Amino acid sequence: QVQLAESGGGLVQPGESLRLSCVASGDVFKVGQAEWYRQAPGNQRELVAGILPDGTTNYADSVKGRFQISRDDGKKSAYLQMSNLKLEDTAVYYCKARVTSTGATWEYWGQGTQVTVSS
């Protein structure tokens, strides 16, 4: 059994920062590709950022230069540093990761963490 747990969401004003964390627990041998998605009310879930085990990253155009994804394999964690937040960044943020457990590799989703940017 594998669980992904996000944390770090909250209510901030435009221009402020937040750091989201995603921790894998349970039967985790290793974490492969990790990604952050977000979903605003009425919108489809969209990819925000991704990071490969070798550290290669990719970002949605809307967050380039403001968000930074990172990982700590020793802690089985991925992070999303969000700076200069805008009203349109308001959404539920989800972590997705490819996790290798005993005998299998699957993709897992976390339960989401709310980020609200409001003046």
N, C-alpha and C positions, 0 to 999 in steps of 0.2 A: 504494500500500500504506500502510495506517494501522495503527499500534499504540497501544494504551493500556497504560501501565505504572503499577501501583500500588506504593506503598512506604509504610513507616512503621509497619507492624504490629509486634506484639511481645507479650511477657508482662508484665503489670502487675498490681498489687494493686488491690482495690476502692478507689474514691475517687481513683485516679490518673488521669492524662490521657495521651492520645496524639493525634498529628496525622498523618492519612493524606494522601498526595499521589497525584494521578493526572495523568500527563503524556501528551499526545498527540504522536506523532511520525510522521514520514513525509510523505506527500502531504496535508498539512493546510492548507486555505485558511482555515477558521474552525471554531470549536467552538460549537455551539448548546447545547441543553439538556444539562446534565450531572447525573447521579444517582449516588448511592451505594446499593448494596444489600448485604444480608448474608444468609448462610445458615449456620445452626447444624446440627450433625449431626442427622439425622432430621427436619429442618424444611424447609419450602419457602423459597425465596429471597424475601426481603421488601424492600420499598423503605424506606430509612432517611431519605434526604433528597434533595431535588432543587433545582436552581437554573437559572433561565432566563438568557438573555443580558442581560436588563435588570436582573438582580439579584434578581428575585422568588424567594423560597425557600418550600419546604414541607418539613414534617417528619412522621415517624411520631409518634404520640402518646407512644410509649414513650421517645423521645429528646428531646422538646421541653424546652427549658431546659437541656439538658446538652450537646447537639451543635450545632455550627455549621458550615454549608457555605459555602464561598466559592469564588471563581474569580479567575484572573488570565489574561485573554485574551492579553496580551502573551507570556506564558510557555506558553500553550495548556494550562493546568493548572486543576485543581479540587482543593479541599482539604476535609477533614472534620476539624474540631477536636472531639475527644471529651473531655469532662470528667466528673468524678464517675462514672467507669466502674463498672458493676455486673457481678456474675457472669453475669447473663443477656445481657450484651453480647458474650459470647464467641461468635465466629463467623468465617467467612471473609468479608471485605469486598471487594466488587467495585465497580468504577467502570464506568458506562455513559455514553456520550456520543454525541450526534448530530454527526457530523463531515462538513463539506463539503470534498470534494477536487476535483480537476480533473474537472469534468463530472458529478459525482454527490454525493449526500448519503446517508450510511448511518449506522446505529447500530452502535457497536462496544462490545465488552466487554473489560475487562482480565482478567488471569489470576487476580487475587485476592490478598489479603494477609491473613494470619492474625492475628487479635486474640484473645488469651487473657487473661481476667481471673480471677485465682485468688489466694486467700489462702494 
